[in-house]
Amino acid sequence: SDDFALRVEDYDSANDLLVVQGGGNIGIGTAAPLAQLHIKGSDTTDQVIIENTDAVADTAPDLVLYRNSGSPAINDYIGNIVFRGRTDGPGDADYASIRCRAKAIAATGENSELAFFTMASGANTNTLMMKSGKVGIGNDDPGVLFVCGTINTGADAAGLSFAHGTHDGQLTVQQKTSSNEDVFQLYRGTVKTCYVDSDAAVFLTDVYTSTAGSANVSVAD
């Protein structure tokens, strides 16, 4: 029902400050709430503030999205945050969203995914996916993304390095800080197999025979 169970207005009855509809919807700043809690305002100040004054270090304000299902299942959406705005259509569009979904629900063996969607040419596009400890950019089923080193585009950039703790290889791109320093290096384990020096000359320096017996083509300095 849209009948009011409670209605609070300002002194001249020009504005509804708080309404509680008979069906249970609560409106703050609106007499026609469209959800269980609908807050409406035209000012530019913060519309929602959660404040915690406890001095304990781990007692920060909490915002919890709790999916309390009596029959939890794999691929259940646990929580969504939607960034919605108007278009010139007229109409509304979900310009971005963050969605969490359960991927495994066994106790102590839970897995999940957290997906960041953005609008691209009118389509909601999966832009960043974090899934069971893996990260994908533009990919909804990522492998492990491991970045070891520094990514920095400033004048003092240390360089960029990709490595894996168990696999035999590493790629390093670094800033030139001296006239004889390599700017690109490729390693097999600890052996530098390829590099580009400060004069942009390319060197292949190591011959490697695989376990299958085939040798890689190599040009050494």
N, C-alpha and C positions, 0 to 999 in steps of 0.2 A: 504494500500500500504506500501511496505517496502522501497520505495524511501525516501531519506533524505530531510526533509524540512529545517533542520539545522544540521550542523556537525562541531564540534570543535575538532581539533587534536593538539597534542604537536608539537614543532617546526620541528621535523624531520619526522612527519607523521607516527611514529611508534605506537602511542597509540591514541585511541579515548577517549577524555576527556568527551565529551557530544554530544549526538545525539538526534535529534527529528525526528522520522519517519513521513512519510506522513500520516499514519493512526493515529498518535497522541501519540504513545508510546515514552517514554523518557528513554534514557539509559545514565547512568553515569558510565564510566569505561567499557562500552560494546557497540559495534556497532549493537547488535542484541537483543534489549530489549524484554523480554517475557511477560511483563505486562505494565500497564500504566506508572509505574515508576519502573525501574530495576536498582539497584545499585550493582556494582560488584567491588570487590577489593581483593587483596591478603595480605594486611598488617594486623597487629595485633592490630591496634589502633581502637578507636571507629569509626564506619562507619556512624552512624546517631546521631546527637546531637541536641536537642531542648533546646534553652537557653532563659531565661527570666530575664531581669535585673531590673524589677520593684521592688520597695522597699515595696509595700503593702503586708501584710501577706498572703492574700488569692490569690495572683496572681502568682501561680506556673505555670511552663510549662504544657501545656495541650496536650494530644493526644486523639483525639475524633474519634471514629468509628461511623459514622452516617448512619443508614439505612433509606433512604428517599424514602419510598414506597408510591405510590399513592393509594394502596389498602392494608393497613396493616392488618395482620391476626394473630390469635393465632398460636403459634408454628413457627412463622417467626424467622429465625436466624438473630440477630441484629449485631453480629460481631464475627469474629474468629481470633485467633492468633495461628499460626501453627509453630512448631519447626521441620524443615525438614532437613534431612541429608542423606548422602550416605550410602549404604550397601555394602557388599562385593560381591553382586550378579552378575554383578553390577546393580545398580538401586538406587532409592530414597525411603525413608520411612518417614512418619510423626511420629516422635518419641514421640511427645507430642502435645497437643493442648488445648486451652481454648476457650470455645464456650458459647456465650450468646444467649438465646432464649426467646422470649416474650411468656408468659403464660396467660396473660389477658391484653387487650388493651383498655378497657373503660377508658375514661379520669377520673383522680383522683382515679381510682381503678386498676391501672396497677400492674401486677405481672410478675416476671421473674425468670429464672434459669440461673446459671452460673456453667458450668461443666468443670472439669479438667480431661483430658484423658491422659493416659500414655500407652506405649507399653508393653504388657505382652505376651511373647511367640509368637510374631508376630501378635498379635491382639490389635487393639486400644481399650483400656479398660477404662470404666468410673470409675475413681478412687475417685474423690471427687465431690459431688454435693451440691450446695447451691441453694435452691429453695423456693422462697416466704418466706424468713426468717427462713427456716429450713435447717439443714445440714445432709448430708448422706455420709458415707464412704463406698464405694463399693455398693451403693444403689442409684438408680436413682429416687426413689420416697420416700424421707425421711420423718420421723416424726421429732418432735422437739428434738434436742440434746441440753441438758442443763447441763453444767458442772459448779458446784459451788465449788470453792476451788482452790487448787494448784496442778499442775502436774509438778514434778521435780524429776529427777533421781540423782541429786547431793547429796553430803554428808549432806547438810543442808535441805533436802526435808521436807516440812511441812506436806505433805500427799496428799490424793486424796479424794474428796467428791463429790457425785452425789446427787442432791436434786431437788425438784420441788416446786415452790412457792404455788401451789394450791392443790397438791396431798399429801396424808397422808403417807409420808415415806422418808427415807434418808439412804444412804449407805456411810460409812466413812471408809477409809483405811488410817492409819496414821503411821508415822515413830515412832519407839520405842525410846523414849528419857529418860525413867526412868525404873527401874526394875518392877514397879507395874502399868505400863500404858498399856491400851488395845491397840492392834494393828489393830483390826477390830471391827466395831460397826454397828449394823443395828437398825434403829429406826422406830417406828410407831408413827408419830407425834413427840412428845417430849419424848416418852417412849422408853428406850433402850430395845429391845426385844431379841437381840442376840449379843454376843460379844466373841472375842478371846483374852485371856489375854496374858501377856508377856511370859508365860510358854507354850503357844500354846494350852491351855485348852479351850474347847468350852463350852459356857453357853447359854441356852435358858431360858429367865427370865420372860416371860410374857404370860398369857393366854388371848386370844382375841376371842370374840364371834362375828361373822359377823352378819349383818342385817338379813341374811337368817336363823339365829339361830344355825349354825354349829360352833363348837369350834375348834380352831386350837390345834394340839397336842403340848404340852409344857413340857419342863423339866426345873425346876428352881433350882438355887443354894441353 
